[in-house]
Amino acid sequence: MRFRLALGATIHQFNVGLSHVDRGVYESLELRLARHPSESEEFLVARLLAFCLEQREGLAFSKGLADPDQPALEVRDLTGAMRDWIEVGTPDAARLHRASKAAPRVVVYTHRDAERYWGALASERIHRAAALELYGLDRVLVGALAGRLERRLAFDLSVTDGTLYLSMGGDLLTGALKTHRLAR
C-alpha cells in the first residue's frame, strides 16, 4: 500500500522597509508568508505587495487559499467585524458581489492583464460596483521580484505618486500602480 504525502506550504520571511509617501505610512515590516503548493511565485509577490500597500492597523493575511470564502487580506475592527476585504488576482464578479455585501471597503490588486480584467468586470452585476477599488500591479515589477524570491528576503519599498520603488542590494526595481473605478 502506497501513501501520498500532501505537499506542505513553503514559508517565506520578508523584512520590508516601507515608505508609503502617498499615504504617510512609514513602517519596518517583518512578515512570514506561507506559500501554498498551488500558489505561483507571482501571486505570492502580489500578496506581499498588496499587504505593504494596504499597511494599517488590523491588516492581516486571511486563510486565503485554504478557505475559498475568505479574501487574501482583511482588516477587522475591534468587534471582529470585517472593514476591508482585499483580494489579489482576478476574482470573478460573483465573488466581488459577495465581498461588497460583506465589507464596506473592497479592494482588488491584480498582477495580470489589468485592463482586460477591468473590462470584463465592467458589464457584470456587482453590489456597489462604483465603490470597488481596483489596482493593477506592474507585471514587470512583480515578475522581477518573483525571479529573486528566496526563503528570506529583505528590501525597501517606497511609494510616491503612484510609483513603486523597490530596492534590494544595489538594485532598484520600479513600476507604476494603476488605479481604476468601474463606471455605473
N, C-alpha and C positions, 0 to 999 in steps of 0.2 A: 504494500500500500504506500503510495507516494503522497506527501503533503506539500502543498504550496504555501510558502510564507508570503504574507502580504508585504508589499514594499512600504517602508516607513517614510515619513517625511524627512526632508533634509533641513537641518537648522542652519540659518544664516544669521550672523551677527553684524550689525551695522552701527558705526559711530558716525553721526552726521552733525556737522556744524551748520546749523540752519540760520540764514539771514534773509527773512522774507520781508524785504523793504516795503513792498506794496501793501502788506497787512500790518507792519510794525511788529513782527514776531521774530525774536532772536532767542534761539534755544540750542543747547547741546543735547542731542538725542542718542540714547543707547537703545537700540531695537534688536529684538530677536524675532525673526520671521521663520515660520515653518513653511517650507515649500512642499506642497502636496505632489506625489509622484506624477499626477496628470497635469500639473501646472507648468507652463513654459517659463523659461528664464525671463522672457519679455513681460509676461503677466506679473511675475514676482516683482520685477523692477517697477512696473506701472503701479502696483500696490504700494510699494515703498515710496515712490514719488508722490502719490496721492496722499499718503499719510503725512509726508513733510509739508505738502501744500495746504493741507487742512489742519495742521497742528493747532490744537486748542485744548482747553481743559475738558476732560471727559471723553476725548477721542480714543477709540480702541479698535483693534482688529476683532472682527467677529469670528465665528466658527467658519465663515466663508464657504469653501468648497465642501467642507464636512457637513454643512447644513444648508441645503439649497434655498431655504426660505429666509436666509439672513443675508444682509449686504456684506460687501468686503470690509467696510469700515462703518462704524456707527458712533454717534455721540448721544449719550443718555444724560438726563438731568438727575438730580439727587433722589428723585422719587422712582427712578428706573424707567421713566417714560422716554421713548426714543425722540430725539430732537432732530438729528441729521441722519439720513440714510444715504450712504456714499457707495456707489457702485464703481467697479473697474471693469473695463472691457466693453462689450456691446450687448447689454441686456435688452431683451425684447420689450415691445410696447406693453404687453400684459404685465410683465414684472414691474415696469415703471409705473403703471396704473395702480398696482397694489401698493407699491412703495409710497406713492403720493397720498394714499389714503392712510398709511401707517405713520408717516412722519411729516412735520411741517416743512422740512427742507430736504430736497432730493437732489443729489449731485452725481454726475457720471464723468469719470475720467476714461477716455478711450485712447488706446495706443495703436489702434489700427487705422483704417481709412476713415477719418473723422467726417469728412464731407459726405461721403456715401452713406455712412451710418446715420448722420443727422437728416439727410434727405429721406431715408427710409422711415424715420420716425415722424416726419412732417405731416403725413396724412393719417396717422394712426390715432385711435381714441385713447387718450391718456388723461387721467384726472389731473387737473391743474397743470396742464402741459406748458403753459406760458411761464410758469414758475420754475420749471426744471432748469438747473444749471448744468450746462454741457461744456466739457473741456476736452480739447484734443492735445494730447502729449505729442511732442515732436518724435516721429518714428525713428529718425536717425539717432537722436539722443538716447532713446530707450534701447535701441539696438547696440549702440556703443557701450552703454553701461552694462547691458546684459552680457556682452562679449568679455567684459572684465570682471564678471561676477566670481567671487570667491566665497568661501565659508565665513571669512572675516574680512570686512571691507570698511575703510574709513574714507570719507570725503567731505568737502564743504559744498553746500548748496546755497546760492544766492538767487533771489528772485527780485528783479527790478523791471518795472514797466512791461510785465507780461513775458519776460525772457528769463529762462533758467540758465544759470552759470554754475556748472558743476566742476570743481577742481579736485583732482586726486593725484598725489605725487606732483609731478611737474606738468601734468596735462590739464587742459581746460576744454570741457565739452559745453556746447551751448545749444539751445533750442527754444523755439517760441512755444508759448502756451496759448492755443487758440480758444476763444470763447464763443459760445453760440446760445441763442434762445430760440425756441420754437414759436413761430408767429401763429396766433389764432385769431 
